[in-house]
Amino acid sequence: MLRMALNVDWKQRQTNQEVDGNLSRATMKIQERRMRLAGDIHRHPEPVANRMLLWEPIHGVRSRGRPAMTYVDSLRADTGLNDTGEMGGLMADRVLWRQRINTRTLKPP
């Protein structure tokens, strides 16, 4: 699809790396937007939104198989932090959170 958009014919024998160039990956953009949304929700003045963002259910019986990926789990993977308290502290400070977003999303996969 990208080759068609850039008008690159298969006869030119260009590799995917040459065609892609410095384009950012879609997963990086999704990660950046997910982290930005989490920071916005955490700094929202309504307390219900703040508490629901980092809430994790601790009751019930775990079913068989791999556990479902929660929003908090994806934020942990995106930020590289395991402690939700530390993550909440970072989200409260907009400048530090923005630096974390920029450093995490600029890394290649």
N, C-alpha and C positions, 0 to 999 in steps of 0.2 A: 504494500500500500504506500509506504514511504517512497519507494523507488518510482512509483507512478507519479506521485506528487512532485518529486524532484526531477522527473523526466530522465531517469537513468535507465538505459536499456541493458538487457542482460548481456548483450554482445560487448559491452564496455568492460566487462569482467572486474567490477569493483566489489570489494569485500563489504560485508555488513558494517565493519568498523569504519571504513572510508565513507560509506553512505550516511551512517548515523552521525558521525563527527562528534560534536560536543553537545548533542541534544540530551536533555535530562530525561531520565527514565520516568515513566508514569507512576511507578511505585514511590519514587522520591517525592513527587508532587502530592500524592495521596498522603504520605507520611507527614509532609510539611503542613498540609491543611488540617489533618487530624490533630496535630500538636497545637496549631493556632486556635482551633475551635476549643480544645481543652483549656487552654489558657484564658480564653474569653469567658467560658462558662465558669471557671474557677474564680475569676475576678468579678463576676456578676454580683450586684448588691443583694439579690434575693438569696437567702440562706438555703432554700430547698435545692436550688441548682448546684450550689457548692458541695453540699453533702452527697448528692446523687452521683456526681462525677466520679469520685474515687470509692464509691460504695462497692463492697464485695459481699455476696451472700456467704455466710459461714454455717448455715443450717441445712439440714436435709441429708439425703443419702446420695452419694456419688454413683452415677451409673457406670456401666462397663465401657471400656474403650478409652480413647483419648478425650480429655476434658475439652469442652467447647472453649474457644478463644473469646474472652470477654474484652470489653473496651479498655479496661484497666490493664489487661495483659498486653494488648497491642501498644498502649502507651508505655508500658515498661520496656517492651522490645524497642520502641522508637527512641526513648530517652536513654536507655542503658541503665536506668535506676531501678532498684528492686523495692525500695522503701516508698510507700505512698505518702508518708509524712514529708520526706525530703522532696518528693515530686511536687507536693502541694506548696511547700515553701518556695520552690523555684517558680511555680506558676504565679504566686502572689507578686513576685517582683518581675515586672514586665520586661525590663532591660535584660536581666539574666535569662529569662525564658526565651526571649528572642535570640539571644546569643546561642543558647542550647539548640534551638530550632535550626539556626544557620549552620552550626558546626555538625549537627547530626545529618542534615539533608544534603550537605555538600560532599559527603563521603561516597565513593563509589560502592556499589553493592558487593 
